[in-house]
Amino acid sequence: MAAVVDAVEIPVIASGGVASVDDVVALKEAGAAAVVVGTALYEGRFTLREAQAAADEV
C-alpha cells in the first residue's frame, strides 16, 4: 500500500482483505486515505466504532 500511495498524487482507497482492526491500522499507517471494511463488518469481525477508534489513535 505504501508503494502505491507514494507512486500517485491522488488519495488511495484500500479495498479487500481487511479482516481485523489491525489491518485497518496498518493501512492507515501505510497512507491509505480510506479503507473498505464491508465484509469484515458484515461478518462481525469488529464494529465500525472499533475500527474508527483504532484508526484515530494512529
C-alpha distance matrix in Angstrom:
0.0 3.8 5.4 5.2 6.2 8.6 9.9 11.1 13.6 13.2 11.6 8.5 9.5 7.8 10.6 12.0 12.3 12.7 15.9 16.4 16.3 14.5 11.5 11.8 12.2 9.3 6.9 9.4 9.5 5.9 7.3 7.1 10.7 11.6 11.2 13.6 15.7 18.8 19.6 19.0 21.4 23.8 24.1 24.7 22.0 21.8 23.0 21.4 23.2 21.8 18.2 19.1 21.1 18.4 15.8 18.8 19.3 16.1
3.8 0.0 3.8 5.5 5.1 6.0 8.5 10.3 12.5 12.9 11.8 9.7 11.7 10.8 14.0 15.6 15.8 15.8 18.7 18.7 18.0 15.9 13.5 13.5 12.9 9.9 8.3 9.5 8.4 4.7 6.1 7.8 11.2 13.1 13.5 16.5 18.6 21.9 22.9 22.0 24.2 26.8 27.1 27.4 24.6 24.0 25.1 23.3 24.6 23.2 19.7 20.1 21.6 18.9 16.2 18.6 18.8 15.2
5.4 3.8 0.0 3.8 5.5 5.1 6.1 8.9 11.9 13.0 12.8 10.8 13.2 12.5 15.4 16.9 17.3 18.1 21.1 21.6 21.3 19.2 16.5 16.8 16.5 13.4 11.6 13.2 12.2 8.5 9.4 10.6 13.7 15.7 16.1 18.6 21.0 24.0 24.9 24.4 26.7 29.1 29.4 30.1 27.3 27.1 28.3 26.5 28.0 26.7 23.1 23.6 25.3 22.6 19.9 22.3 22.6 19.0
5.2 5.5 3.8 0.0 3.8 5.4 5.0 6.5 9.6 10.0 10.0 7.7 10.3 10.2 13.0 15.0 16.3 17.1 20.5 21.3 21.1 19.6 16.5 16.3 16.7 14.1 11.4 12.9 13.1 9.3 9.1 9.1 11.7 13.5 14.1 16.3 19.1 21.8 23.1 23.1 25.2 27.3 28.1 28.9 26.6 26.3 27.1 25.1 26.9 26.0 22.3 22.7 24.8 22.6 19.5 22.0 22.9 19.6
6.2 5.1 5.5 3.8 0.0 3.8 5.5 5.7 7.6 8.0 7.5 6.2 9.4 10.2 13.6 16.2 17.5 17.5 20.9 21.1 20.3 18.9 16.2 15.3 15.3 13.2 10.4 10.7 11.0 7.7 6.2 6.9 9.0 11.6 13.1 15.9 18.8 21.7 23.4 23.2 24.8 27.3 28.3 28.7 26.4 25.6 26.1 23.7 25.1 24.5 20.8 20.6 22.6 20.6 17.3 19.3 20.4 17.0
8.6 6.0 5.1 5.4 3.8 0.0 3.8 5.7 7.7 9.7 10.3 9.8 13.2 13.9 17.3 19.6 20.6 20.8 24.1 24.1 23.2 21.4 19.0 18.4 17.8 15.4 13.3 13.4 12.6 9.4 8.5 10.3 12.2 15.2 16.8 19.7 22.5 25.5 27.1 26.7 28.4 31.0 31.8 32.2 29.7 28.9 29.4 27.1 28.3 27.5 23.9 23.6 25.3 23.2 19.9 21.6 22.3 18.6
9.9 8.5 6.1 5.0 5.5 3.8 0.0 3.8 7.1 9.3 10.9 10.2 13.7 14.5 17.5 19.8 21.2 21.9 25.4 26.0 25.4 23.9 21.1 20.5 20.5 18.1 15.5 16.2 15.9 12.5 11.4 12.3 14.0 16.7 18.1 20.5 23.5 26.2 27.7 27.8 29.6 31.9 32.8 33.6 31.3 30.7 31.3 29.0 30.6 29.9 26.2 26.0 28.1 26.0 22.8 24.6 25.6 22.0
11.1 10.3 8.9 6.5 5.7 5.7 3.8 0.0 3.8 5.7 8.0 8.3 11.9 13.7 16.7 19.5 21.5 22.0 25.6 26.2 25.5 24.4 21.6 20.4 20.7 18.9 15.8 16.0 16.5 13.4 11.4 11.5 12.3 15.0 16.9 19.2 22.5 25.0 26.9 27.2 28.7 30.9 32.2 33.0 31.0 30.3 30.4 27.8 29.4 29.2 25.5 24.9 27.3 25.7 22.2 23.8 25.3 22.0
13.6 12.5 11.9 9.6 7.6 7.7 7.1 3.8 0.0 3.8 6.9 8.9 12.6 15.1 18.2 21.4 23.6 23.6 27.2 27.5 26.3 25.5 23.0 21.3 21.4 20.1 17.0 16.3 17.0 14.6 11.7 12.0 11.7 14.8 17.4 19.9 23.3 25.7 28.1 28.4 29.4 31.7 33.4 33.8 32.1 30.9 30.6 27.7 29.0 29.2 25.6 24.5 26.8 25.6 21.9 23.0 24.8 21.7
13.2 12.9 13.0 10.0 8.0 9.7 9.3 5.7 3.8 0.0 3.8 6.3 9.6 12.7 15.6 19.1 21.6 21.4 25.1 25.5 24.3 24.1 21.3 19.3 20.0 19.1 15.7 15.0 16.5 14.3 11.2 10.3 9.2 11.9 14.7 16.8 20.4 22.6 25.1 25.6 26.4 28.6 30.5 31.0 29.6 28.4 27.8 24.8 26.3 26.8 23.2 22.0 24.7 23.8 20.1 21.3 23.5 20.7
11.6 11.8 12.8 10.0 7.5 10.3 10.9 8.0 6.9 3.8 0.0 3.8 6.6 9.9 12.9 16.5 18.9 18.3 21.9 22.1 20.7 20.7 18.1 15.8 16.6 16.2 12.7 11.7 13.8 12.1 8.8 7.1 5.5 8.1 11.1 13.5 17.0 19.3 22.0 22.3 22.9 25.3 27.2 27.5 26.0 24.7 24.1 21.0 22.5 23.0 19.4 18.3 21.0 20.2 16.5 17.8 20.2 17.6
8.5 9.7 10.8 7.7 6.2 9.8 10.2 8.3 8.9 6.3 3.8 0.0 3.8 6.4 9.6 13.0 15.3 15.1 18.8 19.3 18.5 18.3 15.3 13.5 14.7 13.9 10.2 10.3 12.5 10.3 7.8 5.3 5.4 7.0 8.8 11.1 14.5 17.0 19.2 19.5 20.6 22.9 24.5 25.1 23.5 22.5 22.4 19.7 21.6 21.7 17.9 17.5 20.4 19.1 15.7 17.8 19.9 17.2
9.5 11.7 13.2 10.3 9.4 13.2 13.7 11.9 12.6 9.6 6.6 3.8 0.0 3.8 6.4 10.1 12.7 12.2 15.9 16.7 16.1 16.5 13.4 11.4 13.5 13.1 9.3 9.9 12.9 11.2 9.4 5.8 5.7 4.7 5.6 7.3 10.9 13.2 15.6 16.0 17.0 19.2 20.9 21.6 20.2 19.3 19.2 16.5 18.8 19.0 15.3 15.3 18.5 17.4 14.3 16.7 19.1 16.9
7.8 10.8 12.5 10.2 10.2 13.9 14.5 13.7 15.1 12.7 9.9 6.4 3.8 0.0 3.8 6.9 9.0 8.8 12.5 13.6 13.6 13.8 10.3 9.1 11.6 10.8 7.2 9.2 11.9 10.2 9.6 6.2 7.9 6.2 4.7 6.2 9.0 11.7 13.4 13.5 15.2 17.4 18.5 19.4 17.6 17.2 17.7 15.7 18.2 17.8 14.0 14.9 17.9 16.2 13.6 16.7 18.6 16.4
10.6 14.0 15.4 13.0 13.6 17.3 17.5 16.7 18.2 15.6 12.9 9.6 6.4 3.8 0.0 3.8 6.9 7.4 11.1 13.1 13.9 14.6 11.0 10.3 13.6 13.0 9.9 12.2 15.1 13.5 13.4 10.0 11.2 8.7 6.0 4.9 7.3 9.1 10.3 11.2 13.2 14.7 15.9 17.3 15.9 16.2 16.9 15.3 18.3 18.0 14.5 15.9 19.1 17.7 15.6 18.9 20.8 19.1
12.0 15.6 16.9 15.0 16.2 19.6 19.8 19.5 21.4 19.1 16.5 13.0 10.1 6.9 3.8 0.0 3.7 5.7 8.8 11.6 13.5 14.0 10.4 11.0 14.3 13.5 11.3 14.2 16.6 15.2 15.8 12.8 14.5 11.9 8.6 7.0 7.6 8.9 8.7 9.6 12.4 13.5 13.9 15.8 14.2 15.3 16.7 15.9 19.2 18.3 15.2 17.4 20.2 18.5 17.1 20.7 22.2 20.7
12.3 15.8 17.3 16.3 17.5 20.6 21.2 21.5 23.6 21.6 18.9 15.3 12.7 9.0 6.9 3.7 0.0 3.8 6.0 9.2 11.6 11.7 8.4 10.1 13.2 12.1 10.9 14.2 16.1 15.0 16.5 14.0 16.2 13.8 10.3 9.3 8.6 10.3 9.0 8.8 12.3 13.5 12.9 14.6 12.4 13.9 16.1 16.0 19.0 17.4 14.6 17.4 19.7 17.5 16.8 20.5 21.5 20.0
12.7 15.8 18.1 17.1 17.5 20.8 21.9 22.0 23.6 21.4 18.3 15.1 12.2 8.8 7.4 5.7 3.8 0.0 3.8 6.0 8.0 8.7 5.7 6.8 10.2 10.0 9.2 11.9 14.1 13.9 15.2 12.7 14.7 11.9 8.3 7.7 6.2 8.8 8.2 6.7 9.8 11.9 11.5 12.3 9.8 10.6 12.7 12.6 15.3 13.7 10.8 13.8 16.0 13.9 13.4 17.1 18.1 17.0
15.9 18.7 21.1 20.5 20.9 24.1 25.4 25.6 27.2 25.1 21.9 18.8 15.9 12.5 11.1 8.8 6.0 3.8 0.0 3.8 7.2 8.2 6.6 8.5 11.4 11.6 11.8 14.4 16.2 16.5 18.1 16.0 17.9 15.1 11.5 10.7 8.1 10.0 8.3 5.6 9.0 11.0 9.5 10.0 6.9 8.6 11.6 12.6 15.1 12.9 11.0 14.5 16.1 14.0 14.5 18.1 18.7 18.2
16.4 18.7 21.6 21.3 21.1 24.1 26.0 26.2 27.5 25.5 22.1 19.3 16.7 13.6 13.1 11.6 9.2 6.0 3.8 0.0 3.8 5.2 5.3 6.8 9.0 10.0 11.1 13.0 14.5 15.6 17.4 15.7 17.5 14.9 11.7 11.9 9.1 11.7 10.8 7.3 9.6 12.4 11.0 10.1 6.5 6.8 9.9 11.1 12.8 10.0 8.4 12.1 13.0 10.7 11.8 15.3 15.4 15.3
16.3 18.0 21.3 21.1 20.3 23.2 25.4 25.5 26.3 24.3 20.7 18.5 16.1 13.6 13.9 13.5 11.6 8.0 7.2 3.8 0.0 3.8 5.3 5.0 6.3 8.6 9.9 10.7 12.4 14.3 15.6 14.3 15.7 13.4 10.9 11.9 9.6 12.6 12.8 9.4 10.5 13.9 13.2 11.5 8.4 6.9 8.9 9.4 10.3 7.2 5.4 8.9 9.4 6.9 8.3 11.6 11.7 12.0
14.5 15.9 19.2 19.6 18.9 21.4 23.9 24.4 25.5 24.1 20.7 18.3 16.5 13.8 14.6 14.0 11.7 8.7 8.2 5.2 3.8 0.0 3.8 5.4 5.1 6.1 8.6 9.9 10.4 12.2 14.4 13.7 15.9 14.4 12.1 13.7 12.0 15.4 15.3 12.1 13.8 17.1 16.1 14.8 11.3 10.4 12.7 13.1 13.7 10.5 8.6 11.4 11.5 8.1 9.1 12.5 11.7 11.1
11.5 13.5 16.5 16.5 16.2 19.0 21.1 21.6 23.0 21.3 18.1 15.3 13.4 10.3 11.0 10.4 8.4 5.7 6.6 5.3 5.3 3.8 0.0 3.8 5.4 5.1 6.1 8.6 9.8 10.5 12.5 11.3 13.8 12.1 9.4 10.9 9.8 13.3 13.2 10.7 13.0 16.0 15.3 14.8 11.6 11.2 13.4 13.2 14.7 12.2 9.4 12.1 13.3 10.2 9.9 13.7 13.7 12.4
11.8 13.5 16.8 16.3 15.3 18.4 20.5 20.4 21.3 19.3 15.8 13.5 11.4 9.1 10.3 11.0 10.1 6.8 8.5 6.8 5.0 5.4 3.8 0.0 3.8 5.5 5.2 6.3 8.6 9.9 10.9 9.2 11.0 9.0 6.8 9.0 8.3 12.0 13.1 10.7 12.0 15.4 15.6 14.7 12.0 10.7 11.8 10.7 12.0 10.1 6.7 8.8 10.5 7.9 6.8 10.6 11.4 10.2
12.2 12.9 16.5 16.7 15.3 17.8 20.5 20.7 21.4 20.0 16.6 14.7 13.5 11.6 13.6 14.3 13.2 10.2 11.4 9.0 6.3 5.1 5.4 3.8 0.0 3.8 5.5 5.1 6.1 8.6 10.0 9.7 11.6 10.8 9.6 12.5 12.0 15.8 16.8 14.1 15.3 18.8 18.8 17.5 14.6 12.8 13.9 12.8 13.2 10.9 8.0 9.3 9.8 6.5 5.3 8.8 8.6 7.0
9.3 9.9 13.4 14.1 13.2 15.4 18.1 18.9 20.1 19.1 16.2 13.9 13.1 10.8 13.0 13.5 12.1 10.0 11.6 10.0 8.6 6.1 5.1 5.5 3.8 0.0 3.8 5.5 5.0 6.2 8.8 9.0 12.0 11.7 10.4 13.3 13.3 17.1 17.7 15.4 17.3 20.5 20.2 19.5 16.3 15.3 16.9 16.0 16.7 14.4 11.4 12.9 13.6 10.2 8.9 12.2 11.7 9.2
6.9 8.3 11.6 11.4 10.4 13.3 15.5 15.8 17.0 15.7 12.7 10.2 9.3 7.2 9.9 11.3 10.9 9.2 11.8 11.1 9.9 8.6 6.1 5.2 5.5 3.8 0.0 3.8 5.4 5.0 6.4 5.6 8.7 8.4 7.4 10.5 11.5 15.2 16.3 14.7 16.5 19.6 19.8 19.6 16.8 15.9 16.9 15.4 16.7 15.1 11.5 12.6 14.2 11.5 9.2 12.5 13.1 10.4
9.4 9.5 13.2 12.9 10.7 13.4 16.2 16.0 16.3 15.0 11.7 10.3 9.9 9.2 12.2 14.2 14.2 11.9 14.4 13.0 10.7 9.9 8.6 6.3 5.1 5.5 3.8 0.0 3.8 5.3 5.1 5.0 7.0 7.5 8.0 11.7 12.8 16.5 18.3 16.5 17.5 20.9 21.5 20.8 18.3 16.5 16.9 14.8 15.5 14.2 10.8 10.8 12.2 9.9 6.8 9.4 10.3 7.5
9.5 8.4 12.2 13.1 11.0 12.6 15.9 16.5 17.0 16.5 13.8 12.5 12.9 11.9 15.1 16.6 16.1 14.1 16.2 14.5 12.4 10.4 9.8 8.6 6.1 5.0 5.4 3.8 0.0 3.8 5.4 7.4 9.9 11.2 11.6 15.2 16.1 19.9 21.2 19.2 20.5 23.9 24.2 23.3 20.4 18.8 19.6 17.9 18.2 16.4 13.4 13.5 14.0 11.2 8.7 10.8 10.5 6.9
5.9 4.7 8.5 9.3 7.7 9.4 12.5 13.4 14.6 14.3 12.1 10.3 11.2 10.2 13.5 15.2 15.0 13.9 16.5 15.6 14.3 12.2 10.5 9.9 8.6 6.2 5.0 5.3 3.8 0.0 3.8 6.0 9.4 11.0 11.4 14.8 16.3 19.9 21.2 19.7 21.4 24.5 24.8 24.5 21.6 20.6 21.5 19.7 20.6 19.0 15.7 16.0 17.2 14.4 11.7 14.1 14.2 10.7
7.3 6.1 9.4 9.1 6.2 8.5 11.4 11.4 11.7 11.2 8.8 7.8 9.4 9.6 13.4 15.8 16.5 15.2 18.1 17.4 15.6 14.4 12.5 10.9 10.0 8.8 6.4 5.1 5.4 3.8 0.0 3.8 6.3 8.8 10.4 14.1 16.2 19.7 21.5 20.4 21.6 24.7 25.6 25.2 22.8 21.3 21.6 19.3 20.1 19.2 15.8 15.3 16.9 14.8 11.5 13.3 14.2 10.8
7.1 7.8 10.6 9.1 6.9 10.3 12.3 11.5 12.0 10.3 7.1 5.3 5.8 6.2 10.0 12.8 14.0 12.7 16.0 15.7 14.3 13.7 11.3 9.2 9.7 9.0 5.6 5.0 7.4 6.0 3.8 0.0 3.8 5.4 7.0 10.5 12.9 16.2 18.3 17.5 18.7 21.6 22.7 22.6 20.5 19.2 19.4 16.9 18.2 17.7 14.0 13.7 16.1 14.3 10.9 13.3 14.9 12.1
10.7 11.2 13.7 11.7 9.0 12.2 14.0 12.3 11.7 9.2 5.5 5.4 5.7 7.9 11.2 14.5 16.2 14.7 17.9 17.5 15.7 15.9 13.8 11.0 11.6 12.0 8.7 7.0 9.9 9.4 6.3 3.8 0.0 3.8 7.2 10.4 13.2 16.1 18.9 18.4 18.8 21.6 23.3 23.1 21.5 19.8 19.2 16.1 17.4 17.6 14.1 12.9 15.6 14.8 11.1 12.6 15.0 12.8
11.6 13.1 15.7 13.5 11.6 15.2 16.7 15.0 14.8 11.9 8.1 7.0 4.7 6.2 8.7 11.9 13.8 11.9 15.1 14.9 13.4 14.4 12.1 9.0 10.8 11.7 8.4 7.5 11.2 11.0 8.8 5.4 3.8 0.0 3.8 6.8 9.6 12.4 15.2 14.9 15.1 17.9 19.7 19.6 18.3 16.6 15.9 12.9 14.7 15.1 11.5 10.8 14.0 13.4 10.2 12.3 15.0 13.4
11.2 13.5 16.1 14.1 13.1 16.8 18.1 16.9 17.4 14.7 11.1 8.8 5.6 4.7 6.0 8.6 10.3 8.3 11.5 11.7 10.9 12.1 9.4 6.8 9.6 10.4 7.4 8.0 11.6 11.4 10.4 7.0 7.2 3.8 0.0 3.8 6.2 9.3 11.8 11.3 12.0 14.8 16.3 16.4 14.9 13.8 13.7 11.3 13.7 13.6 9.9 10.5 13.7 12.7 10.2 13.1 15.5 14.1
13.6 16.5 18.6 16.3 15.9 19.7 20.5 19.2 19.9 16.8 13.5 11.1 7.3 6.2 4.9 7.0 9.3 7.7 10.7 11.9 11.9 13.7 10.9 9.0 12.5 13.3 10.5 11.7 15.2 14.8 14.1 10.5 10.4 6.8 3.8 0.0 3.8 5.9 8.6 9.1 9.8 11.8 13.7 14.5 13.6 13.1 12.9 10.8 14.0 14.3 11.0 12.1 15.5 14.9 13.0 16.0 18.4 17.5
15.7 18.6 21.0 19.1 18.8 22.5 23.5 22.5 23.3 20.4 17.0 14.5 10.9 9.0 7.3 7.6 8.6 6.2 8.1 9.1 9.6 12.0 9.8 8.3 12.0 13.3 11.5 12.8 16.1 16.3 16.2 12.9 13.2 9.6 6.2 3.8 0.0 3.8 5.9 5.5 6.2 8.6 10.2 10.7 9.9 9.5 9.7 8.4 11.9 11.8 9.0 11.0 14.2 13.5 12.7 15.8 17.9 17.5
18.8 21.9 24.0 21.8 21.7 25.5 26.2 25.0 25.7 22.6 19.3 17.0 13.2 11.7 9.1 8.9 10.3 8.8 10.0 11.7 12.6 15.4 13.3 12.0 15.8 17.1 15.2 16.5 19.9 19.9 19.7 16.2 16.1 12.4 9.3 5.9 3.8 0.0 3.8 5.5 5.3 6.1 8.6 10.0 10.4 10.6 10.4 9.6 13.4 13.8 11.7 13.6 16.8 16.7 16.1 18.9 21.2 21.1
19.6 22.9 24.9 23.1 23.4 27.1 27.7 26.9 28.1 25.1 22.0 19.2 15.6 13.4 10.3 8.7 9.0 8.2 8.3 10.8 12.8 15.3 13.2 13.1 16.8 17.7 16.3 18.3 21.2 21.2 21.5 18.3 18.9 15.2 11.8 8.6 5.9 3.8 0.0 3.8 5.4 4.9 6.0 8.4 8.7 10.3 11.3 11.6 15.2 15.0 13.3 15.9 18.7 18.1 18.0 21.1 22.9 22.8
19.0 22.0 24.4 23.1 23.2 26.7 27.8 27.2 28.4 25.6 22.3 19.5 16.0 13.5 11.2 9.6 8.8 6.7 5.6 7.3 9.4 12.1 10.7 10.7 14.1 15.4 14.7 16.5 19.2 19.7 20.4 17.5 18.4 14.9 11.3 9.1 5.5 5.5 3.8 0.0 3.8 5.5 5.2 6.2 5.3 6.8 8.5 9.5 12.8 11.9 10.4 13.6 15.8 15.0 15.4 18.6 20.0 20.2
21.4 24.2 26.7 25.2 24.8 28.4 29.6 28.7 29.4 26.4 22.9 20.6 17.0 15.2 13.2 12.4 12.3 9.8 9.0 9.6 10.5 13.8 13.0 12.0 15.3 17.3 16.5 17.5 20.5 21.4 21.6 18.7 18.8 15.1 12.0 9.8 6.2 5.3 5.4 3.8 0.0 3.8 5.4 5.0 6.1 6.0 6.0 7.0 10.4 10.4 9.6 12.2 14.6 14.7 15.3 17.9 19.7 20.5
23.8 26.8 29.1 27.3 27.3 31.0 31.9 30.9 31.7 28.6 25.3 22.9 19.2 17.4 14.7 13.5 13.5 11.9 11.0 12.4 13.9 17.1 16.0 15.4 18.8 20.5 19.6 20.9 23.9 24.5 24.7 21.6 21.6 17.9 14.8 11.8 8.6 6.1 4.9 5.5 3.8 0.0 3.8 5.5 7.8 9.0 9.1 10.3 13.7 13.9 13.4 15.9 18.3 18.4 19.0 21.6 23.5 24.2
24.1 27.1 29.4 28.1 28.3 31.8 32.8 32.2 33.4 30.5 27.2 24.5 20.9 18.5 15.9 13.9 12.9 11.5 9.5 11.0 13.2 16.1 15.3 15.6 18.8 20.2 19.8 21.5 24.2 24.8 25.6 22.7 23.3 19.7 16.3 13.7 10.2 8.6 6.0 5.2 5.4 3.8 0.0 3.8 5.6 8.2 9.8 12.0 15.0 14.3 14.0 17.1 19.0 18.6 19.7 22.6 23.9 24.6
24.7 27.4 30.1 28.9 28.7 32.2 33.6 33.0 33.8 31.0 27.5 25.1 21.6 19.4 17.3 15.8 14.6 12.3 10.0 10.1 11.5 14.8 14.8 14.7 17.5 19.5 19.6 20.8 23.3 24.5 25.2 22.6 23.1 19.6 16.4 14.5 10.7 10.0 8.4 6.2 5.0 5.5 3.8 0.0 3.8 5.3 6.8 9.8 12.1 11.3 11.9 14.9 16.3 16.2 17.8 20.4 21.5 22.7
22.0 24.6 27.3 26.6 26.4 29.7 31.3 31.0 32.1 29.6 26.0 23.5 20.2 17.6 15.9 14.2 12.4 9.8 6.9 6.5 8.4 11.3 11.6 12.0 14.6 16.3 16.8 18.3 20.4 21.6 22.8 20.5 21.5 18.3 14.9 13.6 9.9 10.4 8.7 5.3 6.1 7.8 5.6 3.8 0.0 3.8 7.1 9.9 12.0 10.1 10.2 13.8 14.9 14.0 15.7 18.6 19.3 20.2
21.8 24.0 27.1 26.3 25.6 28.9 30.7 30.3 30.9 28.4 24.7 22.5 19.3 17.2 16.2 15.3 13.9 10.6 8.6 6.8 6.9 10.4 11.2 10.7 12.8 15.3 15.9 16.5 18.8 20.6 21.3 19.2 19.8 16.6 13.8 13.1 9.5 10.6 10.3 6.8 6.0 9.0 8.2 5.3 3.8 0.0 3.8 6.8 8.3 6.4 7.1 10.4 11.3 10.9 12.9 15.4 16.3 17.5
23.0 25.1 28.3 27.1 26.1 29.4 31.3 30.4 30.6 27.8 24.1 22.4 19.2 17.7 16.9 16.7 16.1 12.7 11.6 9.9 8.9 12.7 13.4 11.8 13.9 16.9 16.9 16.9 19.6 21.5 21.6 19.4 19.2 15.9 13.7 12.9 9.7 10.4 11.3 8.5 6.0 9.1 9.8 6.8 7.1 3.8 0.0 3.8 5.3 5.2 6.4 8.7 9.9 10.8 12.5 14.3 15.8 17.5
21.4 23.3 26.5 25.1 23.7 27.1 29.0 27.8 27.7 24.8 21.0 19.7 16.5 15.7 15.3 15.9 16.0 12.6 12.6 11.1 9.4 13.1 13.2 10.7 12.8 16.0 15.4 14.8 17.9 19.7 19.3 16.9 16.1 12.9 11.3 10.8 8.4 9.6 11.6 9.5 7.0 10.3 12.0 9.8 9.9 6.8 3.8 0.0 3.8 5.4 5.1 6.1 8.5 9.9 10.5 12.1 14.4 15.9
23.2 24.6 28.0 26.9 25.1 28.3 30.6 29.4 29.0 26.3 22.5 21.6 18.8 18.2 18.3 19.2 19.0 15.3 15.1 12.8 10.3 13.7 14.7 12.0 13.2 16.7 16.7 15.5 18.2 20.6 20.1 18.2 17.4 14.7 13.7 14.0 11.9 13.4 15.2 12.8 10.4 13.7 15.0 12.1 12.0 8.3 5.3 3.8 0.0 3.8 5.4 5.0 6.0 8.5 9.8 10.3 12.5 14.7
21.8 23.2 26.7 26.0 24.5 27.5 29.9 29.2 29.2 26.8 23.0 21.7 19.0 17.8 18.0 18.3 17.4 13.7 12.9 10.0 7.2 10.5 12.2 10.1 10.9 14.4 15.1 14.2 16.4 19.0 19.2 17.7 17.6 15.1 13.6 14.3 11.8 13.8 15.0 11.9 10.4 13.9 14.3 11.3 10.1 6.4 5.2 5.4 3.8 0.0 3.8 5.5 5.2 6.2 8.6 9.9 11.0 13.1
18.2 19.7 23.1 22.3 20.8 23.9 26.2 25.5 25.6 23.2 19.4 17.9 15.3 14.0 14.5 15.2 14.6 10.8 11.0 8.4 5.4 8.6 9.4 6.7 8.0 11.4 11.5 10.8 13.4 15.7 15.8 14.0 14.1 11.5 9.9 11.0 9.0 11.7 13.3 10.4 9.6 13.4 14.0 11.9 10.2 7.1 6.4 5.1 5.4 3.8 0.0 3.8 5.5 5.2 6.1 8.5 10.1 11.3
19.1 20.1 23.6 22.7 20.6 23.6 26.0 24.9 24.5 22.0 18.3 17.5 15.3 14.9 15.9 17.4 17.4 13.8 14.5 12.1 8.9 11.4 12.1 8.8 9.3 12.9 12.6 10.8 13.5 16.0 15.3 13.7 12.9 10.8 10.5 12.1 11.0 13.6 15.9 13.6 12.2 15.9 17.1 14.9 13.8 10.4 8.7 6.1 5.0 5.5 3.8 0.0 3.8 5.5 5.1 6.0 8.7 10.3
21.1 21.6 25.3 24.8 22.6 25.3 28.1 27.3 26.8 24.7 21.0 20.4 18.5 17.9 19.1 20.2 19.7 16.0 16.1 13.0 9.4 11.5 13.3 10.5 9.8 13.6 14.2 12.2 14.0 17.2 16.9 16.1 15.6 14.0 13.7 15.5 14.2 16.8 18.7 15.8 14.6 18.3 19.0 16.3 14.9 11.3 9.9 8.5 6.0 5.2 5.5 3.8 0.0 3.8 5.5 5.1 6.5 9.2
18.4 18.9 22.6 22.6 20.6 23.2 26.0 25.7 25.6 23.8 20.2 19.1 17.4 16.2 17.7 18.5 17.5 13.9 14.0 10.7 6.9 8.1 10.2 7.9 6.5 10.2 11.5 9.9 11.2 14.4 14.8 14.3 14.8 13.4 12.7 14.9 13.5 16.7 18.1 15.0 14.7 18.4 18.6 16.2 14.0 10.9 10.8 9.9 8.5 6.2 5.2 5.5 3.8 0.0 3.8 5.4 5.3 7.1
15.8 16.2 19.9 19.5 17.3 19.9 22.8 22.2 21.9 20.1 16.5 15.7 14.3 13.6 15.6 17.1 16.8 13.4 14.5 11.8 8.3 9.1 9.9 6.8 5.3 8.9 9.2 6.8 8.7 11.7 11.5 10.9 11.1 10.2 10.2 13.0 12.7 16.1 18.0 15.4 15.3 19.0 19.7 17.8 15.7 12.9 12.5 10.5 9.8 8.6 6.1 5.1 5.5 3.8 0.0 3.8 5.4 5.5
18.8 18.6 22.3 22.0 19.3 21.6 24.6 23.8 23.0 21.3 17.8 17.8 16.7 16.7 18.9 20.7 20.5 17.1 18.1 15.3 11.6 12.5 13.7 10.6 8.8 12.2 12.5 9.4 10.8 14.1 13.3 13.3 12.6 12.3 13.1 16.0 15.8 18.9 21.1 18.6 17.9 21.6 22.6 20.4 18.6 15.4 14.3 12.1 10.3 9.9 8.5 6.0 5.1 5.4 3.8 0.0 3.8 5.5
19.3 18.8 22.6 22.9 20.4 22.3 25.6 25.3 24.8 23.5 20.2 19.9 19.1 18.6 20.8 22.2 21.5 18.1 18.7 15.4 11.7 11.7 13.7 11.4 8.6 11.7 13.1 10.3 10.5 14.2 14.2 14.9 15.0 15.0 15.5 18.4 17.9 21.2 22.9 20.0 19.7 23.5 23.9 21.5 19.3 16.3 15.8 14.4 12.5 11.0 10.1 8.7 6.5 5.3 5.4 3.8 0.0 3.8
16.1 15.2 19.0 19.6 17.0 18.6 22.0 22.0 21.7 20.7 17.6 17.2 16.9 16.4 19.1 20.7 20.0 17.0 18.2 15.3 12.0 11.1 12.4 10.2 7.0 9.2 10.4 7.5 6.9 10.7 10.8 12.1 12.8 13.4 14.1 17.5 17.5 21.1 22.8 20.2 20.5 24.2 24.6 22.7 20.2 17.5 17.5 15.9 14.7 13.1 11.3 10.3 9.2 7.1 5.5 5.5 3.8 0.0
